[in-house]
């Protein structure tokens, strides 16, 4: 079970799970947290915490707002210490303190596959994403993605096609903001369909919290962690999908690239993106250029052509073939 103090602790971005648990064990109420100084926090967690943004009263206010939103929307939540916390996320080295749900969180107990890719999806990748995710859902797998435009949207919509065949609990969306808001707003109908058909919207952020650039990367790590395998459908250099792929390796998950990543239109998009990165001539751009779908495959990543091929590869353990040299991919972006 959780309480309002848990909500407040969940909102503190500069503390780890261990440190939040220490505060939980040393504070007895929201009122106590409101008057706790950054020096007090440092003493409790055992390290010098430097955060000019700390404001105990504001932290409490956010928790109170979140509680009202949860009551209004009928949202649910689980804290890490509870037995109902998703088992896959317990394997992470940096799990969230809390998770918030809109819809049916029990669907997260199903066998799942995470499907990711670029927002600038080409026609062939869209078709292959539709086929893969529909077939996965028909086979009883939960399709997990991030509700962004492009591959994510196609993944959710395609899994929902299985509902026409009587399936339910077919897809889940991980958001980079509070689940009372749909980001992007244009995908709100997809979000409604996910919930209506037994799926769930999930986030580690309090209701009422907006999306910020760093939250998208944090969201990517949960997409990777929720499933035993991640499939990249299309990803030009610099795509956030490659950050998700890196997280999948960090969490010892299986990683696959769909052959749609290397179709004619996808290659052209990758070429144009590479030219833009070269023109930027920055360290970050050079890092993105050196890590691409092609570089993963060169290191030994498995390439699949459809869902049946994925199942065969998964059963034979072909997903984890990446050398250790890939494990630090996109460290700057992830941190």
PEQUIHU-V727020 format. One line per field, one symbol per residue. ss: DSSP state (H for helix, E for strand, - for the rest). phi: phi as a letter, one per 40 degrees, with the letter a starting at -180 (. if undefined). Layout:
ss=???
phi=???
This chain:
ss=---HHHHHHH------HHHHHHHHHH---HHHHH---HHHHHHHH----------HHHHHHHHHHHHHHHHHH--EEEE-------HHHH-------EEEEEE-HHHHH--EEEEE------HHHHHHHHHHHHHHHH---EEEE-----HHHHHHHHHHHHHHH-----EEEE----------HHHHHHHHHHHH---EEEE---------HHHHHHHHHHHHHH--EEEE-------HHHHHHHHHHH---EEEEEHHHH-HHHHHHHHHHHHHHHHH--HHHHHHHH--HHHHHH---EEE--HHHHHHHHH--------HHH----HHHH-
phi=.bbcccdcccccccbcddcccccdcbbbaccccdbccccccdcccgaccbacccadcccccccccccccccccgcbaabdcccccdcccccccbcccbbbbbhbcccccccbacbbiccccccccccccdcccccccccgcccbabgccgdddcccccccccccbgcafcabbbbcacccbbbcccbcccdccdcdbgcacbacbddgcccbdccccccdccdcccbcabbccaacdgcccccccccdcdcgccbbbcccdbcdccccccccccccccccfbccccccccbadcccccchccbbbacdcccccccbgcccbccdccccdfdcccc
